[in-house]
Amino acid sequence: MTDTTRILLADDHVLVRRGVRLILDNEPDLAVVAEAGDGAEAVELAQTEELDLAILDIAMPRLTGLQAARQLTRLQSDLRILILTMYDNEQYLFEALKSGASGYVLKSVADRDLVEACRAAMRGEPFLYPGAVTSLIRSYLDRAGQGEAVPERAITDREEEILKLVAEGHSSKEIADLLVISIKTVERHRSNLMAKLGMKDRLELTRYAIRAGLIEP
């Protein structure tokens, strides 16, 4: 009998958390011991709860699952992380792997894949649904054929935080208050974002944030 894997489940939809918890708690070796409604709460809980595995949705308030995964990886390097998402999207997949996640599971087939993904993560093995494997191989072959390396992220973690808050409709003053920085610093990051991404206004930044999985459309 193996030890029980202690799981943190983070999703901003209560019904999703309830359904996923039913799947996991039905297994003798898996137990959800903490739930979070957003990425920031997940990071906070991980610092107080004894956890083996975090299962994170991508699009959540305050911090996305990808942002939370990066913070959790820095804070607790031995914590395994799975991304559970509705998005069958190559960009999210690559960002998830770069953020430290060891698996990427689609919500549409969670009842089929999630339990095995949890066990694979705890064995130190990656878990990807078949379409994701195809995407990774295709991308690798394309880049290898063109002599390219995998590109670095276009924006910094702080710029990503500010982009998310801008897209959610917060003013520069509200962002400054939330991040405990000056309004001038917010404006500088915002200008850098627009220059890096080649965008002119909040609407274009918001569209980019939706494509990047920072907010839901």
Sequence and secondary structure as in RCSB ss.txt:
>XXXX:A:sequence
MTDTTRILLADDHVLVRRGVRLILDNEPDLAVVAEAGDGAEAVELAQTEELDLAILDIAMPRLTGLQAARQLTRL
QSDLRILILTMYDNEQYLFEALKSGASGYVLKSVADRDLVEACRAAMRGEPFLYPGAVTSLIRSYLDRAGQGEAV
PERAITDREEEILKLVAEGHSSKEIADLLVISIKTVERHRSNLMAKLGMKDRLELTRYAIRAGLIEP
>XXXX:A:secstr
    EEEEEE S HHHHHHHHHHHHTSTTEEEEEEESSHHHHHHHHTTS  SEEEE SS SSS HHHHHHHHHHH
 TT EEEEEES   HHHHHHHHHTT SEEEEGGGHHHHHHHHHHHHHTT  EE HHHHHHHHHHHHHHHHTT   
   SS HHHHHHHHHHHTT  HHHHHHHHT  HHHHHHHHHHHHHHHT  SHHHHHHHHHHTTSS  
